[in-house]
Structure formats: structure tokens, C-alpha cells
Amino acid sequence: MERRYINPYIGGVVLGVVLFLSFFLTGGGLGASGAVSRVQVGIFDLVASFHVDTNIYFTKMGGGTLNSFDSASVWMLIGTFLGGLISGFFNKRLKFETRKGSKISNKTRWIMAFIGGAIMGFGARLSKGCTSGQGLSGGAVMAVGSWVFMFSLFATGFLFAYFFRKFWEE
């Protein structure tokens, strides 16, 4: 039998403590897009190291003698992935399924998820931070740009929800 989720107030406090420890121990906040970029550059460096070494954007993350995997954010990304797997296993929620409304097919759900993820990933690189990095880390240090981003994100989500609600309606 599946276990209940953590109380959201307790979860919020735990997340706040983890965010504080992230700033305290690593000098940076939480976020995933930077770590994903570093992993991508590390893989790219294996097959096209000359290109990584000559591209200014890539060089900062893993060009020359730099190891793109040698970053606290990469270890946090690995820990987040493994922690989710372990939590799902012990709480009996680890299963492979496609969550969607009854009015769309699995294929449509996967296509829409891929398109949405690609748009969010591209936007994360443009804004130099993903939603978690902007909302949690940027918001915690009262960065005006992060607050504008989060209000814009929620407003846009609210405006577009009407058009995409059929993907979740039962």
C-alpha cells in the first residue's frame, strides 16, 4: 500500500533548510539547469573536445583542463535523482506510468511533455536559471529578476491553462 506524502508545511521547512545548507556549503543555491548543462558539456567533450575548447559558452563549463562534472550542482542533480528513486521505492510509489487525462493518448501526452520541456529548457538557459533556481535560490536572496520571472510564470500558466485543460480533464 502506498504511503501518504509528507505534510507540505514540514516539506517547506525541510526545503528551506536544504536551500540554506546549499548556500552555506557550496556558495550557491538550488537548481537543475546548470547541472544538466554541465553534464551535456561533459558528454559533448568526450566526442568533440576541440569544439568544447573553442566555444566560449562551453569553455566556462568544461573546456581545457576543466572537468564539467566537478561541480556541486552536478552532485546535487545526482542526489535529487537517486533520492527520488529511493523515496519512491520505500514509499511504494516507484512505477513507470504516463499520468494524463482520459481524453488524450499516451503519445499526445509524451509529445506535449517533450515540447513543454524543450521550451522550459531553452528558457532556462536564456534566463540563466531554471524555475527551481529562479524561484527558490533567486527568490531567497530577493533578486528582483527572479521575482518578476516567478510572477510571470504563474500568470502565463494561469492564462494558458484554459487552452490546455483538455489534457488533464477526466
C-alpha positions in Angstrom: 0.0 0.0 0.0 1.2 3.4 -1.0 2.3 5.8 1.9 1.0 9.3 2.3 3.0 12.3 1.1 4.9 14.5 3.6 3.0 17.3 5.2 3.5 20.3 2.9 4.5 22.6 5.8 7.1 20.2 7.0 8.3 19.7 3.4 8.6 23.5 3.0 10.7 23.8 6.2 12.9 20.9 5.1 13.3 22.5 1.7 14.3 25.8 3.3 16.9 24.1 5.5 18.3 22.4 2.4 18.4 25.7 0.5 20.2 27.4 3.4 22.7 24.5 3.6 23.3 24.7 -0.2 24.2 28.4 0.1 26.3 27.8 3.2 28.2 24.7 2.0 28.6 25.4 -1.7 28.2 29.1 -2.1 25.3 28.6 -4.5 21.6 27.8 -4.3 19.5 25.0 -5.8 18.7 24.5 -9.4 19.0 21.8 -12.1 19.5 23.5 -15.5 23.2 24.4 -14.8 23.9 20.9 -13.7 22.2 19.4 -16.8 24.2 21.8 -19.0 27.4 20.7 -17.3 26.6 17.0 -17.9 25.8 17.8 -21.5 29.1 19.6 -22.0 30.9 16.7 -20.3 29.4 14.2 -22.7 30.0 16.6 -25.7 33.6 16.9 -24.5 34.1 13.2 -24.9 33.1 13.3 -28.6 34.1 16.8 -29.7 36.6 18.2 -27.3 38.0 20.7 -29.8 34.6 22.3 -30.2 34.1 22.5 -26.4 37.6 24.0 -26.0 37.0 26.7 -28.7 33.4 27.7 -27.8 33.2 30.4 -25.1 29.9 29.2 -23.7 31.1 25.6 -23.3 34.6 26.5 -22.2 33.3 28.0 -18.9 31.7 24.7 -18.0 34.3 22.2 -19.1 36.9 23.4 -21.7 40.6 22.8 -21.5 41.6 21.0 -18.3 38.3 21.8 -16.5 36.1 18.8 -15.6 32.5 19.7 -16.2 31.3 17.0 -13.8 33.4 18.6 -11.0 30.6 20.8 -9.6 28.4 20.8 -6.6 25.4 21.3 -8.8 26.1 18.0 -10.6 26.3 16.2 -7.3 23.0 17.8 -6.2 21.4 16.7 -9.5 22.6 13.1 -9.0 21.4 13.2 -5.3 18.0 14.5 -6.4 17.6 11.7 -8.9 18.7 9.0 -6.5 16.8 10.4 -3.6 13.6 10.4 -5.7 14.2 6.8 -6.7 14.8 5.7 -3.1 11.9 7.6 -1.8 9.6 6.2 -4.5 10.8 2.7 -3.7 10.4 2.8 0.1 7.0 4.6 -0.1 5.8 2.1 -2.7 5.3 4.8 -5.4 8.0 3.7 -7.8 6.3 2.7 -11.0 6.5 3.6 -14.7 3.3 5.2 -15.9 2.1 8.0 -18.1 0.0 10.5 -16.0 -2.6 12.2 -18.1 -6.3 13.0 -18.5 -8.6 10.4 -20.1 -9.2 12.5 -23.2 -5.8 12.2 -24.8 -3.5 9.4 -25.8 -0.2 8.5 -24.3 1.5 9.6 -27.5 0.0 13.1 -27.3 0.9 13.4 -23.6 4.5 12.5 -24.4 4.7 14.9 -27.3 3.3 17.7 -25.3 5.6 16.9 -22.4 8.6 16.9 -24.7 7.6 20.3 -26.3 7.0 21.9 -22.9 10.3 20.6 -21.6 12.2 21.8 -24.6 10.7 25.3 -24.2 11.4 25.4 -20.5 15.0 24.1 -21.0 15.6 26.7 -23.7 14.1 29.4 -21.5 16.2 28.3 -18.5 19.4 28.7 -20.5 18.3 32.2 -21.7 17.4 33.3 -18.2 20.5 31.7 -16.7 18.4 29.5 -14.4 15.5 27.0 -14.2 12.3 27.5 -12.4 13.7 26.0 -9.2 16.9 28.1 -9.4 15.0 31.3 -10.1 12.1 30.6 -7.6 14.0 29.1 -4.7 17.5 30.5 -4.9 16.8 33.8 -6.6 13.7 34.4 -4.5 15.5 33.6 -1.3 18.1 36.3 -2.0 15.3 38.7 -3.1 16.6 39.0 -6.7 14.1 41.2 -8.5 14.6 39.3 -11.7 13.7 36.1 -10.0 10.5 37.6 -8.5 9.5 39.0 -11.9 10.1 35.6 -13.5 8.0 33.7 -11.0 5.1 36.1 -11.2 5.3 35.9 -15.0 5.5 32.2 -14.9 2.4 31.8 -12.7 0.5 34.5 -14.7 1.3 32.7 -18.0 0.4 29.4 -16.6 -3.0 30.7 -15.5 -3.7 32.3 -18.9 -2.7 29.2 -20.9 -4.4 26.7 -18.6 -7.8 27.3 -20.3 -6.4 26.1 -23.6 -4.6 23.1 -22.3 -7.1 21.9 -19.7 -8.3 19.1 -22.0 -5.0 17.3 -21.4 -5.9 16.8 -17.8 -9.7 16.6 -17.6 -11.2 13.3 -16.8 
